[in-house]
Amino acid sequence: MISELVVKNRSYRGYDESYKVTEDVLKDLVDTARLTGSAANLQPLKYKLVADAENVAKLNGITRWGKMLKDIELPHKGMFPTAYIVVCVDTNIVKNADSANTDIGIVAQTMLLSAVEKGLGGCMIGNYEKAKATEALGLPEHLVPQLIIAIGKPAEEIKLVDVDETGSTKYYRDENDVHYVPKRKLEDVII
């Protein structure tokens, strides 16, 4: 059921590094995502698949995770993802890379739901320097990285909880490193 996949699809920030995600798995995720809708059917997205240890390490070094948690460095040592998909916009197809943000959201969610279906998980990462990602991956100038998606075997517990009386939606961790994600109640989001 799609609702079960959505609940399991969390922004994981801890992975089992002994489980290596293959390029074939990444290709399968992209193959599913490429079939989704695209604004004006322009299909301006291209994907850099990163499953080799050298390039994974490069991306591990330039991505910034969970910065809302001020006193915690994430992922913890030894808990990095073993693969990434870098979603790029081809500016030979659309001039403004930001014009593809709707398409990016659609494909990112589709790939992450597909990953969950395979027993994997991921995290959308927008906190990185585009120039460093472009350089690290040797991307040509017309392919602009807009989103980095981590993929791996989750190795952390994440729980959904209702937003409390303060209304705060900030995620947090307890003393056992369990990650809590406050969600607004249904009656609070329906107009």
N, C-alpha and C positions, 0 to 999 in steps of 0.2 A: 504494500500500500504506500502511496506517495506520502501520506501523513506520517507514517512510521519512518520513512527515509528522511523527511524534513527534521523530525525530532532528533534523529541520530546524526544529522549533518550539523556539527558544531564547528567553531573556529578552533581547531586543535593547535596547541602550542607545545606539544610534547609527543614524540614518536619513538617507536622501537627501531633504533638504528641498525639492528641486525637483519631487519626485513628490507630487502632491496627492491624498490619498485622499478620495473623494467620499462624501457622505451616502448615496448609493445603495449603495455598497459596504458601508458600516456597516449599513444596513438589511438587506442580504443576510446579513451575519454574524449579526445578531440573529434574523432569520427562521429560520436553521438552528438556532440555540441554543434558541429558544423551543419547539422540538419535542422537546427532551430530557426525561428524567424529572425529576420534582419531588416532594419529600417530601409525602406525602398528597395529591399532585396539586393543592396549593394555588396554585402558580404566583404567588408574591408578588413576583417581580422585575419591575422597570421599568427602562428604559434611556434615558439621556440621550445622544444622538448629538452629537458635537462635531467638526465639520469646517471651520467658519468660522475664519478667521485670528485674529479677536479673542478668541474663547473658547478656542481652542487655546493662545494666548499666556497667557491667565489660568491655565490648567491647568499649562502649562510652569512658571509662576512659583510654584506651590504644591506641586508633586510633588517628592519627593526620591528620587534614583536611586542604586543601587549603593553604599550607604554603607559596605559592608564594605571598599571600596577607599578608604582614608583620604586618600591624597594625589592623588586624581583627581576632577575635577568632571565628572560625567556627566549628561546627554549633553554631548559637547563642543560648543562654540559652532558653530552652523550644522548641527547633526546631531540636531535635535529631531524627534519624530514630527509628522505633519501631521494627525492625527486622534486622537480618543479616544472610547471608550465608557465611560460611567460607569454601573456597575451599582448600582441602588438597590433597597432593600426598601420595599415599600408597607406601612406599619404600619396601614393600614386593613384589610389582609388578615391579617397576623400582627402581634401586639403587640410581640414582641421581634425586632429586626432581626437579631441574632446567630443566631436559630433558622433562618435561611435560608442559613447558611454552606455546607452541602452542595450546595444548589442553585447557589450562586454558583460553587463550584469546578467543577461540571459544565458550566455555561454558559460560564465563562471559558475552560476548556480547549477546548470545542467551537468557540468563536469563534476562538481562536488557531490551531487546526488548520485551520479553514476559511480563515483569512487566509493561512496557509502554502500551502494549495492554490492560492490566487490569486497567489502570488509575493510576498506581503507577509509581515510579521512583526509581533510586538508584545511587550509586557511587561506583566505584572500588577503594579500598583503599589498597595501597601497603606500606604505611608509618605507620608501627606498629612494635613492637618487637615480633618476632616469639615465643621466649621462654615464654613471658608473655601471649600470646594468648594460647599457648599450656597448660600452667598452669591454666589459668583462666577457660578454657573449659574442663580441665581434659582429654586432648587428649593423647592416647597412643603414645609411641615413634616413631612407624612406620608411623604415620599419621602426615605429615609435613604441617602446614598451609602456603599456598603460596599467597593467596589473600583473602581479606575480602570484601564482597559486602554488602553495606548498602541497605536496602529496606524500603520504606515508601511512604506516600502520600506527593508529593512535595508541598512545601509552599513557593516557591520563584520564581521570574521571571528570566529566563535566555534568553539572546538574542545572536544569532550568528551575527557576523559582519565580513567584509572583513579585512584581515591584512592590516594595513596602510602602508604608504610609508617608514616607518622605518624598516619594516619587522618583527616587534615584534609579537610573538604569545602568549605573556603573557596575561592571563585573568585578568580582573579587575572589580571593582564595582563602581557605581556612588553614588552620595549623597543620592539617594533613595534606596540603597542596591540592585539595579538591577545588575545582574552578566552578564558580556559581555565576549564572547569567540571568539577571532579572528580566522578565518579560511582562509587558503590560497585559492586563486582563482583556478578554474579548469585549466585554461591555465598555471598556475604556477606549477602544479603538474604532468602534462602529458609531458612525454619526447618525 
